[in-house]
Amino acid sequence: MRDFIGVQWRKSSYTGDNDCVEVAMTADRVGIRDSKAPTAGALRVSRAGWRGLLTTVTDNSGRM
């Protein structure tokens, strides 16, 4: 997770109190991690991949 040192992690506004996903953005990557286990690692995706995920979820109501 060295590429996400010093970045601001934000919790999703769509999750409950204990089941949160956190997202951090850098110039070329997006990190996604479990807020209950922040030191366990993060999924790293390109910004284009992140946009694709969001487009799929919002345009298709989560159906792939």
Backbone bond lengths (Angstrom), bond angles and torsions (degrees), N, CA, C in turn:
res aa  C-N    CA-C-N  psi(-1)  N-CA   C-N-CA  omega(-1)  CA-C   N-CA-C  phi
1 M - - - 1.458 - - 1.520 110.98 -
2 R 1.301 116.73 19.35 1.458 119.17 -178.64 1.517 112.15 -59.11
3 D 1.331 117.16 -31.32 1.458 118.94 -178.13 1.527 112.86 -73.07
4 F 1.334 117.87 -5.17 1.461 120.85 178.82 1.533 112.41 -116.74
5 I 1.323 117.29 18.64 1.460 120.96 176.70 1.522 108.96 -71.56
6 G 1.312 115.91 129.52 1.455 121.34 176.38 1.519 115.11 81.25
7 V 1.327 117.85 5.99 1.466 119.44 178.80 1.522 109.76 -92.75
8 Q 1.299 115.78 160.74 1.469 122.41 179.74 1.528 109.31 -87.66
9 W 1.311 117.07 117.74 1.462 122.10 174.39 1.511 108.12 -89.80
10 R 1.329 116.94 133.71 1.466 121.75 179.40 1.510 109.98 -119.64
11 K 1.326 115.81 138.20 1.461 120.69 178.04 1.517 109.86 -83.29
12 S 1.303 114.63 145.47 1.456 120.35 176.90 1.522 109.68 -66.57
13 S 1.309 116.10 140.40 1.471 120.18 178.03 1.524 111.45 -82.65
14 Y 1.331 117.88 -4.78 1.467 121.76 -177.47 1.517 113.68 -99.45
15 T 1.317 118.04 3.57 1.455 119.90 -178.66 1.518 110.30 -107.19
16 G 1.324 115.29 162.96 1.458 120.47 179.57 1.514 111.83 -75.24
17 D 1.315 115.81 -172.56 1.458 121.33 -177.09 1.523 112.94 -64.04
18 N 1.318 117.60 -37.53 1.464 120.08 -174.42 1.521 114.60 -107.52
19 D 1.300 118.59 -17.00 1.458 121.82 -175.28 1.522 109.64 -108.09
20 C 1.303 116.77 71.12 1.459 120.72 -173.38 1.515 112.87 -107.36
21 V 1.298 114.05 144.89 1.449 122.79 171.09 1.521 106.17 -107.07
22 E 1.325 116.27 137.27 1.457 120.54 177.42 1.521 109.00 -114.42
23 V 1.328 115.23 147.12 1.457 122.06 -178.10 1.523 108.33 -128.98
24 A 1.328 116.05 138.68 1.470 121.95 174.25 1.523 107.61 -131.54
25 M 1.322 116.15 140.01 1.460 120.45 -178.41 1.516 110.97 -118.77
26 T 1.323 115.12 137.07 1.457 121.87 171.50 1.530 106.43 -117.13
27 A 1.304 117.09 -174.31 1.462 120.35 -178.33 1.524 112.63 -61.55
28 D 1.340 117.33 -33.49 1.464 119.12 -175.68 1.524 115.31 -127.65
29 R 1.331 118.29 -1.36 1.459 121.04 -177.58 1.518 111.71 -138.08
30 V 1.326 113.36 161.86 1.458 121.19 173.33 1.521 106.33 -127.40
31 G 1.327 115.60 132.04 1.455 121.18 177.00 1.518 109.31 -105.29
32 I 1.322 115.95 139.35 1.465 121.78 179.48 1.523 106.14 -128.76
33 R 1.331 116.74 126.62 1.469 118.93 -179.27 1.523 110.66 -142.88
34 D 1.310 114.55 165.83 1.460 123.43 177.60 1.528 107.69 -86.65
35 S 1.311 117.80 123.08 1.465 120.29 -177.63 1.521 112.51 -67.21
36 K 1.341 117.69 -20.80 1.459 120.37 178.95 1.530 111.41 -77.34
37 A 1.339 116.47 -18.13 1.464 121.04 -178.84 1.526 109.25 -139.81
38 P 1.331 117.34 64.64 1.465 119.85 -173.74 1.517 115.06 -65.11
39 T 1.320 118.29 -22.66 1.460 119.72 -179.78 1.533 112.21 -92.20
40 A 1.320 117.39 0.68 1.466 121.53 -178.07 1.525 112.69 -78.09
41 G 1.305 117.34 -9.01 1.459 120.45 -179.83 1.511 111.31 118.60
42 A 1.312 114.13 174.12 1.452 120.07 -178.24 1.517 109.51 -140.74
43 L 1.299 115.29 147.28 1.450 121.51 171.55 1.518 106.83 -79.01
44 R 1.318 117.04 129.47 1.465 121.00 -179.48 1.516 108.95 -110.45
45 V 1.307 116.63 127.86 1.465 121.58 177.11 1.521 108.58 -131.83
46 S 1.315 115.61 157.36 1.465 119.51 175.42 1.520 108.54 -70.75
47 R 1.315 116.27 161.58 1.469 118.98 177.19 1.522 110.20 -63.95
48 A 1.329 117.64 -34.89 1.469 121.06 176.88 1.529 110.46 -65.05
49 G 1.333 116.43 -40.25 1.459 120.34 176.63 1.519 112.05 -63.62
50 W 1.319 116.59 -39.96 1.467 121.69 177.52 1.529 110.42 -62.62
51 R 1.335 116.36 -45.59 1.470 119.99 177.97 1.523 110.73 -60.74
52 G 1.327 116.62 -40.50 1.457 120.47 177.61 1.515 112.50 -62.45
53 L 1.328 116.62 -42.21 1.462 120.52 177.24 1.522 110.94 -61.38
54 L 1.324 116.41 -48.58 1.458 119.91 -179.46 1.519 111.99 -62.96
55 T 1.322 116.92 -39.21 1.469 120.60 178.18 1.517 110.67 -63.63
56 T 1.319 116.32 -43.92 1.475 120.16 179.37 1.523 111.12 -62.00
57 V 1.309 116.29 -44.96 1.462 120.02 -177.86 1.524 111.61 -67.55
58 T 1.320 117.58 -43.58 1.455 119.55 -175.85 1.528 113.13 -79.50
59 D 1.336 117.96 -35.58 1.456 120.41 -178.88 1.520 113.89 -78.97
60 N 1.309 116.76 -29.30 1.458 120.68 -174.60 1.512 113.69 -115.47
61 S 1.307 117.38 16.19 1.461 122.22 -178.44 1.526 111.82 52.21
62 G 1.325 115.87 34.07 1.457 120.59 176.99 1.498 115.00 84.02
63 R 1.337 119.05 -0.43 1.466 121.24 179.28 1.522 109.61 -87.76
64 M 1.318 115.85 129.57 1.471 120.39 178.05 1.505 110.07 -112.87
